[in-house]
Amino acid sequence: MEILTELDVHENTLTQDEKNFLSEFGYLNLGKLLSETQVSAINHQILVLMEKEGQKAGAELLDSPYIKHPKEDGADRLADLVNKGEVFDIFYTHPRVLAGIAHVLGQEFKLSSLNYRSAKPGLGLQKLHVDWHEAVAPDRYTVCNSIWLLDEFSKENGATRIVPGTHRSGRLPQEALPDPMAPHTDEVIIEAPAGSVFIFNSHAWHGGTTNRSAKYRRAIHSYFCRFDQPQQVDQSRYIKNETLQRLSPAAIRILGLSINHI
């Protein structure tokens, strides 16, 4: 779509090898898209927001009719980062991320939610799951996610696991596995330095692992859906004037908003 061109997304933003890998395995390492300075600034803003919101942190997800169980005892959460600082704009406007999302979902998509998740020490294990309520046929994908590493990800600190190729299986893990909490023989643990970004097809089986370190393991998820689907966090309801004032028309459209909001 034209707005992708305006956001500097082109046919060669991802290489053909990268597109092929994402299609086959359901995930892709985009490399380090954030500098150390950016990671530091983002983590500082996260700390400010956590202190400010306290027990209400992540309340926007609790208010969403499209999330059944948004609270997670094993992790801290923040939601609607779109409206909580310019430092978060890159998460839904970076050309390589948008190119990856477009490769999975096609040209017509929008941001569904922009959330923070921090796995607590000793906790964070999730069952293998998908981010959609039903299985879909290959190439009928509805949702796609990107995970931005704000700490180094390792097996020690509860890095995300993904089972490559399962986005093409047409099956849900809770129906196919005797125990979705258990390790999967084919799972891959995402290990990479802070500042790295991974795209993953949200129909691939994935989940957090146990954080066995003494520190929180931090990440932000910019989660996208096809344009005809409802957002997890409805930006027509939450959008702030200060957010609109700093964004380009194309970025506003990525938020699922029309020209009438500008």
matplotlib code that plots the C-alpha trace (Angstrom):
import matplotlib.pyplot as plt

x = [0.0, 1.1, 1.6, 4.3, 6.2, 5.9, 7.4, 10.4, 9.2, 10.2, 10.5, 14.1, 13.7, 14.0, 16.2, 14.6, 16.5, 14.9, 11.5, 11.9, 13.1, 10.2, 7.8, 9.3, 10.1, 7.6, 10.2, 13.1, 15.9, 16.1, 19.3, 20.0, 17.6, 18.1, 21.4, 22.6, 21.5, 18.0, 17.7, 18.8, 16.3, 13.5, 14.3, 14.3, 10.9, 9.6, 10.8, 9.1, 5.8, 6.0, 6.4, 3.7, 1.1, 1.8, -1.0, -2.8, 0.0, -1.4, -5.0, -5.7, -5.4, -7.8, -10.2, -9.9, -12.8, -10.4, -8.1, -9.5, -6.7, -4.4, -3.0, 0.1, 1.5, 4.9, 5.6, 5.1, 3.1, 2.5, 0.1, -0.8, 2.8, 1.7, 0.4, 3.2, 6.2, 7.9, 10.6, 8.1, 7.2, 10.0, 8.3, 5.5, 7.2, 10.6, 10.8, 12.3, 9.6, 6.8, 8.3, 8.3, 4.7, 3.6, 5.3, 3.1, -0.1, -0.1, -0.3, -3.4, -2.6, -2.5, -1.0, -3.1, -1.2, 2.1, 2.9, 5.8, 6.4, 9.1, 9.5, 10.2, 13.1, 12.1, 8.9, 7.7, 7.0, 4.1, 2.5, 3.1, 0.3, -0.7, -2.1, -5.3, -8.5, -8.5, -6.2, -5.9, -4.8, -1.4, -1.3, -4.6, -2.7, -4.4, -1.8, 1.9, 4.2, 7.6, 9.6, 12.1, 14.8, 15.5, 17.8, 20.0, 17.9, 19.3, 18.2, 19.1, 16.8, 13.6, 13.9, 11.0, 10.7, 9.2, 8.5, 9.5, 7.1, 4.0, 2.3, 1.8, 0.4, -3.2, -3.3, -3.4, -0.9, -3.5, -5.1, -2.0, 0.2, -0.4, 1.3, 1.8, 3.8, 6.5, 9.6, 9.0, 11.6, 11.7, 11.6, 14.1, 15.1, 15.5, 19.0, 20.3, 21.8, 19.7, 18.5, 17.7, 14.3, 12.5, 9.5, 7.3, 4.2, 1.7, 0.2, 3.4, 3.6, 5.5, 5.8, 8.1, 10.4, 11.4, 13.6, 16.3, 18.4, 18.2, 17.1, 13.9, 14.0, 12.5, 10.9, 8.3, 5.9, 4.5, 1.7, -0.1, -3.3, -5.0, -6.8, -10.2, -9.7, -10.3, -7.3, -6.4, -6.1, -8.5, -6.6, -9.7, -10.5, -7.1, -5.3, -4.0, -3.7, 0.0, 0.5, -1.3, 0.7, 4.1, 3.2, 3.1, -0.2, 1.3, 2.2, -1.3, -2.8, -0.6, -2.4, -5.6, -6.9, -8.3, -7.4, -10.2, -8.1, -5.3]
y = [0.0, 3.6, 4.3, 1.6, 3.4, 6.6, 4.8, 3.8, 0.2, -1.2, -4.5, -5.0, -3.8, -7.5, -9.8, -12.7, -15.1, -13.3, -13.6, -17.2, -18.0, -16.2, -18.0, -21.4, -21.2, -18.6, -16.3, -14.0, -12.3, -8.8, -8.1, -5.1, -2.3, -0.4, 1.2, 1.0, 4.6, 3.8, 0.7, 2.7, 5.5, 3.0, 1.1, 4.4, 5.4, 1.9, 2.4, 5.8, 4.3, 1.3, 3.6, 6.0, 3.3, 1.0, -1.6, -0.2, -1.1, -2.9, -1.7, -1.1, -4.8, -5.6, -3.3, -5.1, -7.4, -9.4, -10.7, -13.3, -13.5, -10.5, -10.6, -12.8, -13.4, -14.3, -11.0, -7.2, -5.6, -2.2, -1.5, 1.2, 2.4, 4.3, 7.1, 7.0, 8.6, 9.4, 6.9, 4.1, 5.4, 3.3, 0.1, 0.5, 2.5, 0.8, -0.1, -3.6, -4.5, -3.3, -5.2, -8.4, -7.8, -7.1, -10.3, -12.3, -10.4, -8.7, -5.0, -4.1, -4.3, -2.2, -2.1, -4.2, -3.4, -2.1, -3.7, -4.4, -7.7, -8.4, -11.9, -12.0, -14.0, -17.6, -17.2, -16.3, -19.8, -19.8, -22.7, -23.0, -21.0, -19.0, -15.4, -16.3, -18.1, -20.7, -22.6, -21.1, -22.5, -21.6, -18.2, -17.2, -15.5, -12.9, -11.7, -11.2, -10.1, -8.5, -8.8, -6.1, -7.3, -4.8, -7.2, -9.9, -13.0, -16.3, -19.8, -18.6, -15.6, -17.0, -16.2, -16.9, -20.3, -21.0, -24.2, -23.5, -24.3, -24.8, -21.8, -24.0, -27.0, -25.8, -27.0, -25.4, -26.5, -27.2, -29.6, -31.3, -31.6, -33.6, -30.8, -27.4, -26.3, -29.0, -28.4, -29.3, -31.4, -29.0, -25.7, -23.0, -20.6, -17.0, -15.9, -12.5, -9.3, -6.3, -4.1, -7.1, -7.6, -10.8, -11.1, -14.1, -15.3, -15.3, -18.5, -20.3, -22.1, -20.0, -19.0, -17.6, -19.9, -19.8, -16.9, -18.6, -15.5, -13.0, -10.1, -9.2, -10.1, -7.2, -6.9, -5.0, -6.6, -4.6, -6.8, -6.4, -7.6, -7.5, -4.2, -5.8, -7.2, -5.4, -4.1, -5.4, -1.8, 0.4, 3.5, 5.3, 5.3, 5.8, 8.1, 11.4, 14.7, 14.9, 11.5, 12.6, 15.9, 14.2, 11.4, 11.4, 10.6, 7.2, 6.4, 7.4, 5.0, 2.2, 2.8, 2.0, 5.6, 7.5, 10.9, 12.3, 11.8, 14.0]
z = [0.0, -0.6, 3.1, 3.3, 0.5, 2.5, 5.5, 3.3, 2.9, -0.5, -2.4, -1.3, 2.3, 3.1, 1.0, -0.8, 1.5, 4.5, 3.0, 2.2, 5.8, 7.3, 5.0, 5.8, 9.5, 10.7, 12.3, 11.3, 13.1, 11.8, 13.6, 15.9, 15.0, 18.2, 19.4, 23.0, 23.5, 22.2, 24.4, 27.4, 26.7, 26.2, 29.4, 31.3, 30.0, 30.9, 34.5, 34.7, 33.4, 35.8, 38.7, 37.5, 36.7, 39.6, 40.0, 37.0, 34.6, 31.6, 32.4, 28.7, 28.1, 30.9, 29.2, 25.8, 24.8, 22.6, 25.3, 27.7, 30.2, 29.9, 33.5, 34.0, 37.4, 36.0, 34.2, 34.5, 31.7, 30.2, 27.3, 24.8, 24.5, 21.4, 23.6, 26.2, 24.5, 21.3, 22.1, 21.2, 17.7, 16.1, 17.2, 14.6, 11.9, 11.3, 7.6, 8.2, 10.7, 8.5, 5.5, 7.6, 8.7, 5.1, 3.9, 6.3, 6.3, 2.9, 2.3, 4.3, 8.0, 11.2, 14.6, 17.0, 20.2, 21.5, 24.8, 27.2, 28.9, 31.5, 32.8, 36.5, 38.0, 38.5, 36.5, 32.9, 31.6, 29.1, 27.4, 23.6, 22.1, 19.0, 19.0, 17.3, 18.5, 15.8, 13.4, 9.9, 6.6, 5.3, 3.7, 5.4, 8.2, 10.3, 12.9, 13.1, 15.9, 16.4, 19.6, 20.5, 22.9, 25.7, 27.4, 25.9, 25.4, 26.5, 27.7, 31.2, 31.4, 29.9, 26.2, 23.9, 22.2, 18.9, 17.0, 13.4, 10.7, 12.9, 11.3, 8.3, 10.3, 10.5, 14.1, 17.5, 20.1, 22.8, 20.4, 19.1, 22.2, 25.4, 27.4, 25.8, 28.8, 28.2, 26.0, 22.4, 20.6, 17.7, 19.6, 19.0, 21.7, 20.5, 21.7, 20.7, 22.1, 23.4, 20.6, 18.3, 16.7, 15.7, 13.5, 14.1, 12.4, 15.3, 14.1, 14.8, 18.2, 20.7, 24.3, 27.0, 29.0, 32.7, 33.7, 35.7, 36.2, 39.0, 36.8, 34.9, 31.2, 29.2, 25.8, 23.8, 21.4, 18.4, 17.3, 14.0, 12.5, 9.1, 8.5, 8.6, 12.2, 15.5, 17.4, 20.9, 21.9, 20.0, 19.0, 17.9, 21.7, 23.2, 20.7, 22.2, 20.3, 21.2, 19.5, 16.4, 16.2, 16.1, 13.6, 9.8, 8.0, 7.0, 10.6, 11.7, 9.1, 10.5, 13.8, 12.0, 12.0, 9.1, 7.8, 9.9, 13.0, 11.7]

ax = plt.figure().add_subplot(projection="3d")
ax.plot(x, y, z, "-o")
ax.set_aspect("equal")
plt.show()
